C-alpha cells in the first residue's frame, strides 16, 4: 500500500511539472488584426505586423501595429511596459499579448515581441 502511495505521488508531481512546462512554453495561434473583435477581449493572441509609430510615456509605450499586406483597415495599438527595446519599422514582428479595450478601441497588452 505504501509503495502505491509513493508511485501515485511521483506520477502526480510529474504531471504537475509537465503542465507547468506546457503552460509556460505554448503560444496562441496566429490571429489577423482585422479579425479581432470585442469577443476577443481578455484572450491571449499572437499577431504579425509592422510598427508604424511609437509614443513613449513615463512607464509604458504605445506601438501602432499594422498588418503588412492587409486589404482592410487592420491596425491596433499595442501597450508595452517599458521602452527599452530597439525597433526597426521596416521589419515584421510577432506580438503576443492579451486583448483589451480602451476608449471603445481594441488594443493588445504586449507580453512578448519577436522579430520575424
C-alpha positions in Angstrom: 0.0 0.0 0.0 2.8 2.4 0.9 4.5 1.7 -2.5 1.4 2.5 -4.4 1.1 5.8 -2.5 4.7 6.7 -3.4 4.2 5.8 -7.1 1.0 7.9 -7.1 2.8 10.9 -5.6 5.6 10.7 -8.1 3.2 10.5 -11.0 1.2 13.4 -9.7 4.3 15.6 -9.3 5.5 14.7 -12.8 2.1 15.6 -14.2 2.2 19.0 -12.5 5.7 19.7 -13.8 4.6 18.8 -17.4 1.5 21.0 -17.2 3.6 23.9 -15.8 6.1 23.5 -18.6 3.4 23.4 -21.3 1.6 26.5 -19.9 4.9 28.5 -19.9 6.0 27.4 -23.4 2.9 27.3 -25.6 1.9 30.3 -27.7 -1.5 31.1 -29.1 -2.1 30.5 -32.8 -1.6 33.4 -35.2 -4.6 35.8 -35.4 -5.3 38.5 -38.0 -5.7 42.1 -36.7 -8.7 42.6 -39.0 -10.5 39.5 -37.4 -10.2 40.7 -33.8 -13.3 41.9 -32.2 -14.8 42.6 -28.8 -15.4 38.9 -28.5 -11.6 38.5 -28.1 -11.3 40.8 -25.1 -9.2 39.1 -22.3 -8.0 36.4 -24.7 -4.3 35.9 -25.4 -3.4 36.3 -29.1 -0.4 36.3 -31.4 -0.4 38.8 -34.3 2.1 39.6 -37.1 2.7 43.2 -38.1 4.9 46.2 -38.6 5.3 49.1 -36.2 4.2 52.4 -37.9 4.6 54.7 -34.9 5.7 54.7 -31.3 4.6 57.0 -28.5 6.7 56.9 -25.3 5.3 57.8 -21.9 6.8 57.6 -18.4 6.1 54.0 -17.6 4.9 52.5 -21.0 4.9 52.9 -24.7 2.2 52.7 -27.3 3.0 50.9 -30.5 0.8 51.4 -33.6 0.9 48.0 -35.3 -0.3 47.4 -38.9 -0.5 44.2 -40.9 1.8 44.4 -43.9 -0.3 43.2 -46.8 -3.9 43.6 -45.5 -6.7 45.0 -47.6 -8.8 46.0 -44.6 -8.0 48.7 -42.1 -6.0 46.4 -39.9 -4.2 48.4 -37.3 -4.1 48.0 -33.5 -2.4 49.8 -30.6 0.0 47.7 -28.6 0.9 48.7 -25.0 4.4 47.8 -23.8 5.5 48.3 -20.2 9.0 49.7 -20.9 10.6 51.4 -23.9 13.9 49.5 -23.6 13.7 47.9 -27.0 15.0 48.6 -30.4 12.5 48.5 -33.3 13.1 48.6 -37.0 9.9 49.9 -38.7 10.7 48.1 -41.9 10.7 44.7 -40.2 7.8 42.5 -39.2 7.4 41.3 -35.6 5.2 38.8 -33.8 3.4 40.3 -30.8 1.9 38.1 -28.1 -0.4 39.6 -25.5 -3.9 40.0 -24.2 -6.6 41.9 -26.0 -8.3 44.7 -24.0 -10.4 47.7 -24.8 -9.7 51.4 -24.1 -12.0 54.2 -25.2 -14.0 51.7 -27.4 -10.9 50.8 -29.3 -9.2 47.4 -29.1 -5.6 47.2 -28.0 -3.1 44.5 -27.2 -1.2 44.5 -23.9 2.0 43.1 -25.2 3.9 40.5 -23.2 6.4 39.4 -25.9 7.9 40.8 -29.1 9.8 38.6 -31.5 11.3 39.6 -34.9 10.1 37.5 -37.8 
